[in-house]
Amino acid sequence: MKRCFKCGQTKALADFYSHPRMKDGRLNKCKECTKADVKQCYRDHRQERAAYERERFKRPERKAEILACQRRRRARFPNKLRAYNLVHRSLRRGQLIRQPCERCGHLDAQAHHDDYDRPLDVRWLCFKCHREGEHGQKVIAQS
């Protein structure tokens, strides 16, 4: 057991990150407090982080890394790429009409496939509903 200096709670050692320079080999701040501090730091330095990421993306080695990752993903999931392309072409030709989000009614909606083998059978969801409802990701509102 160990006491977190930030929240003051006593928790099991597994609730603290490893740290080789600490006497007991664990950080003095619990994982929950550490995560909260990191999130706050990201919020406080959002502009600097965004500028850093923009510059980082321009580096040739980073561009090559991203292209290689995209190639691997397309090779692993050819049906997803095919479905995406068919929806895009159908929208451009007017064969498929973009609809508002079926959950919240937001007008800027994305096509979601329940089955990639039926590429034109899509559900229209806004970014937030698509990520949270279909992919289990938490969307944090941007300020």
N, C-alpha and C positions, 0 to 999 in steps of 0.2 A: 504494500500500500504506500501511496505517496500523496502529498498535498500539493495542489496546484497553487502557485503564488498569485495567479491572476484572478481566478474565481474563488479560491479558498476551499474548494471541495477536496475531500480525500477520496482518491480513486485507486483502482488496481494499476499495477505497473504497465499492463498492456494498454492502458488509456493514455500513455505518454510515448512520444516518439523517442527512438534511440538517439543517443548523443555521446560520442566517444570521450568527450572531455569532461563530462559530468562524473561525479564520484560513483554514483550507482549506474551509470551508463544510460540514463534517461534524461530527457529535457525536463526542466522544472515547470513547464507550462503544459497543461493537458492538450490532447489533440483537438478537442472542441474549441478551446481558446486560441490555439495556434491557427486553426482554420479561419476563425472569425477575424483574427488580426491580418491574415493574408488577404482575405476578401476586402477588408477595410483599406488596406494599403493599395490594392488594385483600384478601388473607387477613388481614393485620394489622389492617385497619380495617373488617372485615366488618359489625360492628354499626352503625357510623356510616353506612356506605354503604346498608345496609338501611333505616335510619331516613330518610335523605335520599330514597331512592327511594319510600318510602311517602308522604312529604310531596309529592314531585314528582307522583306519580300523582293526587293530590287536586286539583291545579290544573285549572281549567276548560279552559284552552287545551290541556293535555296530554290530558284526556279527549276533547276534540273531535278532536284529532290521531289518537288511537287508534281512535275510532269511524270516522273517515274512512278510515283504513287498512284496517279490517275490512270496510267497505263495498266498497272497491276490490278486496280479495282475494275476497270473495264474488261480485262481478260477474265477475271473471276466471276463477274456478273454481266454477261453479254445481254441477257434478257432485260435487265434494268435499263441499259443504254438504248436498246431497241425500243422499249416502251417510251422512254423519255423523248426520243427522236420522233416517234410516231405522233405523240401528243403535240409536240412543238409544230410539226408540219401541218397537222390537222387544224390547229388553232390559226396558223398563218393562212391556210386555205379557206377558213370559214366553215369547215366540216364539223368542228367542235367549238362550242361557245363557252367562254369562261363564265362561271357562275359565282355568286357570293358564297361565303363560308357557310356550310350547312349547319354549323353549331352556333356561331355568334352573329352571322349576317354581314361580317366585314367584307367590303367589296374587293379588296386585294387578296385573292385566294390562289392557292397552289393546287395542282392536280396530285391526288394521292391514289396510288394503286394498291388495292387489296391483293391482287393477283397479277403479276407481271406477264403472265401468259395471255391475259386479256387486256392488251395495252390501251384500248380506247374506253374501257370500263373504269372510269375514274370518279373519285369523290372530291369535291372542292372544299378545301380547308384553308383558313388564313395561316400565316406562319406560326402563330402562338398555338392555335388548336392542333395544327399538324404535329408540331414538335412535342407538345405536352400530352396530347391524347393518343397519338399513334406511335410515337417513338419513346415515350416515357422520359423525355428530357424537360428540365425546368427552364422556362424562359424568364429571364430577369429583365424588367422594363428598363429601357435606356433613358437617362435623364439629360 
